[in-house]
Amino acid sequence: MRGFSTLLAIRNKFRDLKVAAAFLAIAALLACASIWAYRQFMSSPPYVDPARYPVRGIDVSAHNGMMNLDAAYRAGYEFIFIKASEGDTFRDQNFRINYSKAFHAGMKIGAYHFFRFDCGGVSQAKNFIEAIGGRKLDLGVAIDVEQHNNAIGIDSAVVADRLSAMVEFLNMSGYRVTLYSNRAGYYEYLRESVPGACLWICSFSSDPINAEWTYWQYDHHGRVDGIRGDVDLNAFCGSRQDWIRFLEGAQWPYDSLN
């Protein structure tokens, strides 16, 4: 009887292991299906009419690795925003090489800074300017303002004050400032605190936002020649003639188009 009990226990244990393995396999399949569904449906890019928005660009950081921006430019991506800094101390390690590659390719260049809610605006502006190092920027500078991967528990009014201080310092230093965010970030931090700045909106809707915008980031999973993996895709709000005027320094949106 003892031998039979042992065999029964072994069989039950083997059965339990099979059940556990099946459960893990099902869980893994569900996770893969969820990721696929998110990429296919929840974050599917909208249709961006090339006749209406003919000027396209990308934004990159060290996370995109080494890139061939000559190939990206030949594929039709004319402008680029390159991450330069974050907070009041961090510098993107690939900013210099990415800038050199974009300049060599003939792309119109802007630099961006990830705004930290828990750092002062002036100290962040100084870090940004030092990271840029006096390089020519056709598109000026952009400040990325969003809750994702940012400090929590900071009052919105404090964030707005620090952001206003950063924008003012950059303006006084001669930079044209663009503010980047998604819809929630725009209404939470930008609409009231920094009116009049160029807006770079992240939206996966065919109607980006009910506000005047300059750039539209419409895809986080773009595929571009010369770049491995996903890259953010962007469009300029206007015709090619509008683009030329914008590069010449005209303030967007133009009164003549309103």
C-alpha positions as CSV (number, residue, x, y, z in Angstrom):
1,M,0.0,0.0,0.0
2,R,2.9,2.4,0.8
3,G,4.2,1.9,-2.8
4,F,0.8,2.6,-4.3
5,S,0.4,5.8,-2.2
6,T,3.8,6.9,-3.4
7,L,2.9,6.3,-7.0
8,L,-0.4,8.2,-6.5
9,A,1.4,11.1,-4.9
10,I,3.8,11.3,-7.8
11,R,1.0,11.1,-10.3
12,N,-0.9,13.9,-8.6
13,K,2.3,16.0,-8.4
14,F,2.9,15.5,-12.1
15,R,-0.7,16.5,-12.8
16,D,-0.3,19.6,-10.8
17,L,2.9,20.5,-12.7
18,K,1.1,20.0,-16.0
19,V,-1.8,22.3,-14.9
20,A,0.7,24.9,-13.7
21,A,2.6,24.7,-17.0
22,A,-0.6,25.0,-19.0
23,F,-1.6,28.0,-16.9
24,L,1.7,29.7,-17.5
25,A,1.5,29.0,-21.3
26,I,-2.0,30.5,-21.4
27,A,-0.9,33.6,-19.4
28,A,2.1,34.1,-21.8
29,L,-0.2,33.8,-24.8
30,L,-2.6,36.3,-23.3
31,A,0.2,38.7,-22.6
32,C,1.5,38.4,-26.2
33,A,-2.0,38.9,-27.5
34,S,-2.5,42.0,-25.4
35,I,0.7,43.5,-26.6
36,W,-0.2,42.8,-30.2
37,A,-3.7,44.2,-29.8
38,Y,-2.3,47.3,-28.2
39,R,0.2,47.9,-31.0
40,Q,-2.4,47.1,-33.7
41,F,-5.4,48.9,-32.4
42,M,-4.9,51.1,-29.3
43,S,-1.8,52.8,-30.7
44,S,-2.5,52.5,-34.4
45,P,-1.4,55.7,-36.1
46,P,-4.1,57.8,-37.8
47,Y,-4.1,58.6,-41.5
48,V,-2.0,61.7,-42.1
49,D,-2.9,63.2,-45.4
50,P,0.3,63.9,-47.4
51,A,-1.4,66.5,-49.4
52,R,-2.4,68.5,-46.3
53,Y,0.8,67.7,-44.3
54,P,3.6,67.2,-46.8
55,V,6.5,67.9,-44.4
56,R,7.4,65.0,-42.2
57,G,10.0,64.5,-39.5
58,I,11.2,62.3,-36.6
59,D,12.4,62.7,-33.0
60,V,15.2,60.7,-31.5
61,S,17.3,60.1,-28.4
62,A,20.1,57.7,-27.3
63,H,17.4,55.1,-27.0
64,N,17.2,54.8,-30.8
65,G,20.8,53.7,-30.9
66,M,23.1,54.4,-33.9
67,M,21.3,55.7,-37.0
68,N,21.9,56.4,-40.6
69,L,20.1,59.8,-41.0
70,D,21.2,60.2,-44.6
71,A,18.9,57.2,-45.3
72,A,16.1,58.7,-43.2
73,Y,16.4,62.0,-45.1
74,R,16.3,60.2,-48.5
75,A,13.1,58.4,-47.3
76,G,11.4,61.8,-47.0
77,Y,11.9,62.8,-43.4
78,E,13.0,66.4,-43.6
79,F,13.2,67.5,-39.9
80,I,14.4,66.1,-36.7
81,F,14.1,66.9,-33.0
82,I,17.1,65.4,-31.0
83,K,17.1,64.9,-27.3
84,A,19.8,67.0,-25.6
85,S,19.0,67.0,-21.9
86,E,16.7,66.2,-19.0
87,G,16.2,67.9,-15.6
88,D,19.0,70.1,-14.4
89,T,22.0,67.7,-14.8
90,F,21.3,64.9,-17.3
91,R,22.7,65.1,-20.9
92,D,21.8,62.7,-23.7
93,Q,25.0,60.8,-24.6
94,N,24.1,60.7,-28.3
95,F,23.1,64.3,-28.8
96,R,26.4,65.4,-30.4
97,I,26.7,62.5,-32.8
98,N,22.9,62.6,-33.7
99,Y,23.2,66.3,-34.4
100,S,26.3,65.8,-36.6
101,K,24.5,63.1,-38.6
102,A,21.4,65.2,-39.0
103,F,23.4,68.2,-40.1
104,H,25.3,66.1,-42.6
105,A,22.1,64.6,-44.0
106,G,20.6,68.1,-44.6
107,M,17.8,67.8,-42.1
108,K,16.3,70.8,-40.3
109,I,17.2,70.3,-36.7
110,G,15.6,71.1,-33.3
111,A,16.7,70.0,-29.8
112,Y,14.4,68.9,-27.0
113,H,14.6,68.6,-23.3
114,F,12.6,66.3,-21.0
115,F,11.1,68.6,-18.3
116,R,11.4,67.3,-14.8
117,F,8.6,68.4,-12.4
118,D,10.9,68.2,-9.4
119,C,13.6,70.6,-10.8
120,G,13.7,74.4,-11.0
121,G,12.9,75.9,-14.4
122,V,16.0,78.2,-14.7
123,S,18.4,75.4,-13.7
124,Q,16.8,73.1,-16.4
125,A,17.1,75.9,-19.0
126,K,20.8,76.3,-18.2
127,N,21.4,72.6,-18.5
128,F,19.6,72.6,-21.8
129,I,21.6,75.5,-23.2
130,E,24.9,74.0,-22.1
131,A,23.9,70.7,-23.7
132,I,23.1,72.4,-27.0
133,G,26.5,74.1,-26.9
134,G,25.8,76.9,-29.3
135,R,24.8,74.6,-32.2
136,K,22.6,76.0,-34.9
137,L,19.0,74.9,-34.5
138,D,16.6,75.5,-37.4
139,L,13.6,74.6,-35.4
140,G,14.6,76.2,-32.1
141,V,14.1,74.2,-28.9
142,A,11.3,72.0,-27.5
143,I,10.4,71.2,-24.0
144,D,8.8,67.8,-23.4
145,V,6.2,68.2,-20.6
146,E,4.4,65.0,-19.6
147,Q,3.5,62.9,-16.5
148,H,4.9,59.7,-17.9
149,N,8.2,58.8,-16.2
150,N,8.1,62.0,-14.2
151,A,8.0,62.8,-10.5
152,I,4.7,62.3,-8.8
153,G,3.0,64.4,-6.1
154,I,4.1,67.8,-7.5
155,D,1.3,70.3,-7.6
156,S,0.3,71.4,-11.1
157,A,0.7,75.1,-10.1
158,V,4.3,74.4,-9.1
159,V,4.9,72.6,-12.4
160,A,3.4,75.5,-14.3
161,D,5.6,78.1,-12.5
162,R,8.8,76.1,-13.1
163,L,7.9,75.6,-16.8
164,S,7.1,79.3,-17.2
165,A,10.5,80.2,-15.7
166,M,12.2,77.8,-18.1
167,V,10.4,79.2,-21.1
168,E,11.2,82.8,-20.1
169,F,14.9,82.1,-19.6
170,L,15.1,80.3,-23.0
171,N,13.3,83.2,-24.7
172,M,15.6,85.7,-23.1
173,S,18.5,83.6,-24.4
174,G,17.3,84.0,-27.9
175,Y,15.6,80.6,-28.5
176,R,12.2,80.0,-30.1
177,V,10.4,77.6,-27.8
178,T,8.1,74.8,-28.7
179,L,6.2,72.9,-26.0
180,Y,5.5,69.1,-26.4
181,S,2.8,67.2,-24.6
182,N,-0.2,64.9,-25.1
183,R,-3.8,66.1,-24.8
184,A,-3.9,65.6,-21.0
185,G,-0.6,67.4,-20.5
186,Y,-1.7,70.3,-22.7
187,Y,-4.8,71.0,-20.7
188,E,-3.1,70.4,-17.3
189,Y,0.1,72.3,-17.8
190,L,0.3,74.3,-21.0
191,R,-2.9,75.9,-22.1
192,E,-3.0,78.5,-19.3
193,S,0.6,78.7,-18.1
194,V,2.5,79.3,-21.4
195,P,0.1,80.8,-24.0
196,G,1.4,81.7,-27.4
197,A,4.2,79.1,-27.6
198,C,4.4,76.7,-30.6
199,L,2.7,73.5,-29.7
200,W,4.0,70.0,-30.5
201,I,1.1,67.6,-29.8
202,C,1.2,63.9,-29.3
203,S,-2.1,62.4,-30.5
204,F,-3.2,59.2,-32.2
205,S,-6.5,60.8,-33.2
206,S,-7.2,62.1,-36.7
207,D,-8.1,65.3,-35.0
208,P,-5.0,66.0,-32.8
209,I,-6.4,68.7,-30.5
210,N,-8.8,71.6,-30.4
211,A,-6.0,74.2,-30.4
212,E,-3.4,75.7,-32.7
213,W,-0.5,73.3,-33.2
214,T,2.7,73.4,-35.1
215,Y,3.9,69.8,-35.0
216,W,1.9,66.6,-34.6
217,Q,3.5,63.4,-33.3
218,Y,1.2,60.8,-34.6
219,D,3.0,57.5,-34.3
220,H,5.3,55.9,-31.7
221,H,6.0,52.8,-33.7
222,G,7.2,54.2,-37.1
223,R,9.6,52.4,-39.3
224,V,12.2,54.6,-41.1
225,D,15.1,53.7,-43.3
226,G,18.4,53.9,-41.5
227,I,16.9,53.4,-38.0
228,R,16.5,50.1,-36.2
229,G,13.3,49.5,-34.4
230,D,10.5,51.9,-33.6
231,V,10.8,55.7,-34.0
232,D,8.4,58.6,-33.4
233,L,6.9,60.1,-36.5
234,N,5.8,63.7,-36.8
235,A,4.2,66.1,-39.3
236,F,4.3,69.9,-39.7
237,C,1.0,71.7,-39.7
238,G,1.0,73.4,-43.0
239,S,1.9,73.5,-46.7
240,R,5.5,73.5,-48.0
241,Q,5.2,77.2,-48.5
242,D,4.2,77.6,-44.8
243,W,7.2,75.5,-43.9
244,I,9.6,77.8,-45.7
245,R,8.1,80.8,-44.0
246,F,8.3,79.1,-40.6
247,L,12.0,78.3,-41.2
248,E,12.5,81.9,-42.1
249,G,11.3,82.9,-38.6
250,A,7.6,83.7,-39.1
251,Q,5.5,83.1,-36.0
252,W,3.1,80.2,-36.3
253,P,0.1,80.2,-36.8
254,Y,0.2,82.9,-39.5
255,D,-2.5,85.6,-39.3
256,S,-3.0,85.3,-43.0
257,L,-4.2,81.7,-42.5
258,N,-6.7,82.4,-39.7
